[in-house]
Amino acid sequence: MSQVIGVCGMVLVRETENDDAVAVGVTDTPDGLSAIHQPGCAAAIWRRDPLPAFQTWIDALPPEHLPRARMMLRCEHIRDAMFQICEVAGTPDCDDRVRLIEDTAALADIFARLMGAPFLRLRFDVVTDNACRKFHIDAVTARLVCTYRGTGTQYGFSADGAEPRRVFTVPTGAPILLRGTLWPEQPRTGLKHRSPPIEGTGETRLLLVLDPVFDPEGQPDRKSLH
């Protein structure tokens, strides 16, 4: 059963099963992502529509020219890093590439401020198979995922570890902020997510993944370009 509750310019959608409730905050502004800090809010989605011209451009790019990266760095360095990532990938130099770089930098800044994280782990994945197709909770404090191309992240409420009965798909271009297993609130909300199964469809997804890093000295070296 779903309950929709308006809270401070955002919507909290509560999925209820067996007397347990899990909330997903849905907002039309980036400030609304702060809903993740509300008790029982397992995820927050910034509902936005990509510019049609940008979406047409990124959907038409050959997969080999989509940005790919795994690195850990300070938030303020992400804009420059994105320029280098796009250069390595051969992403065409145009206004839409600038939009991608600026949007990534903006999401990184929003996420870092919300988490109070001095460093971020940035990942750009180009996906053509069933990567992470099982529903799971990430072993992080929180994670921001934005699918720039292809089908968005899927999520649902899991009771007693079972597969979600109802599955929701985040719109393309809409960032979702998800709590991980290291989030301090207990008990866990039971919200799990996965990458949509696309193997055999010919679809290519491009997703940005951001994780907060509070102790860079204790992290493995992930600064690499592909």
N, C-alpha and C positions, 0 to 999 in steps of 0.2 A: 504494500500500500504506500502511496506517495502523498506527502503533504508539502505544499508550497507556502513558504512564509516570507514576507517582505521584511528586510532588515536594513535600515540605513542606506537606501538606494541600491541594494542588491537583493537577490533572491536566494534563500536557502531551501534547497530541495531535500527533504528528509525521506529516505527510504526506510520503511519499517517492516521488520520481520521478526517473529517470535519475541515481541516486546522489546527488541533492540532497535535503535534508530541511528542512522548515519547521515550526515549532512554534507551536501556539496554546494558551495557558494557559487552563484552565477552572477556575474557583474558586467555592466557595459562600460566600465571605466577601469583603468589600471589600479587605482586606489582601492578598488573593491577586492583585490587579491589579498588584502590584509585579513579577509575573513578566515584565512587559514589558521589564524591565532585564536579564533573563537572556540570555546569548548565543544568537542564533538564534531567539529568541521574537518572532514577528512581530505577535502580537496577544494580548490577554488578555480573557476574558469573565467577568463576574460573573454566574453563573447564579442567578437569583432569580425567584420567582413574584409577580406583582402581586396586591395584595389584590383579591378578586373584586368587591367593591362599588366600589372605585376604577375598575377596568377597565370595569365596566358603565357607570359615570358618564361616563368620558371617551369611550367608544365611542359614547355617545348624544348627545354635544354637537353642535349644528350647527357645521359647519366654520367659519362666520364668527365663532364665539365661542371658537375655539381660539387660544392665544397665538401671536403671530408677532413676531419681533424679530431684529435684527442690531445688536450693540453690542460695544464693548470696554470693560472695566471691571475694577476690582480684585475679587478673589474675595469679599471681605467685603461688597461692595456688591450682590451678586447677589440676595440675599433681597429687599431693598427694590426692586430693579429688577424682579424677577418680580412683585411686587405691582402695580407700575405697568403692566407688560405685560398682566397679566390684567385690570386695570381698563379699559385701552384696548380690549381685545378683547371686553369684556363677558362674560368668563368668570364664571359664577355664583359668588357668594360663599358658600362652604359648606366643610364639613370636607374634602371631596375636593380643592378648590382649594388649601387649606392644605397638604394632602399633596403636591400637585404642586410647590408653591413650595418646601417644605422638602426634598423629594427632589432638586430641581434644585440647591438651595444645597449640599446634602450631597455630591452628585456633583462639583460645582465645587470644593469644598474638598479632596476626595480627589484629584482630578485635578491641582489646582494644587500640592499637596504632593508628589505623585509626580514632577511635572515640574520642581519648583522654580521655578515661574513666578509673578512678582508680579502679572501681569495675565492675563486670559483674554478670548478672543473668543467671545461667546455667540451662538448662532443657534437660533431656533425656527422650523422650517419646517413648513408645512401642504402636503402633497403629494397631488395627485390624478392625476398623469400619470407618464410614464416619465422623470422627472428622474434624471440621472446613471446611466443604465441600462447604460453600458459599464463593464466592469471596469477599475479604475484604482488608482493609489496617489496619495494626496494630497500636494501640495507643501508639507508642514508637517513639524515635528519629530515630532509625534504628534497624534492626534485621538481624542476620546471621543465616541461616538455612542450615544444611547439612544432607541429607538423606543417612545414611550408608547402609540401607537395604530397599528394596522395591522401589516402584515408587516415583520419586522425586516430589518436589513442582511444582504446576502448576500456571501459571501467564498469564495475558492478559491485553490489554488496554480496559478500561471501559469509554465509552462516555456517559456523562449525567447520571451516576449511573447505566446504563444498564449492563447486563451480557456481558463479552467480546465476540466478534464475533470469534476471533481467540485465541486458547488456546495453550500455549507452556508448555512443561514439562522439568524441569531441570534434567539432567542425574544423576543417582545414584552416590553418592560419590563426586559430584561437589557442592561446597558451593555457595550459592547465598546470596548477601547482598542487603537488601531491605530498602528503605526509609519508615518511618512511618508517621503518621499524625503530629507528633511533629517536623518533619524536618523543619528548618526555611524557606526554599525557598517556595515562593508562586507565582503563584497558584500551587496547587498540580498537579502532573503529570498524575494522573488517572490510574496508573498501580495498578492492584489488583492481589491478589494471593489466593490460597486455597490448602488444602490437597486434593489429588486425592480421589475420591469416590472408596472405595475398599470393602465395606461391601458385604458379600456373596461370595467373591472370594477366601477366605482362605489365603489371603496375610497378612503378618506381616511386618510392617514398623518400622524402628528404625531411629529416627531423633534427631539431636542435634540442640538446639535453644539457641542463645546467644543474650542478650540485654545489652546495656550499662547502667550503674548506676552511676550517677554523685553526688547524694546526698543519701548515704546509710541510713542516719538517718530518711529520709522521706519515706522510703520504708517499706512495710510490711515484717515481718519475713518469709522468704521462704526457710530457710535452713533445708531441710529434705531429708531423704532417704526413698525409697520405696522398 
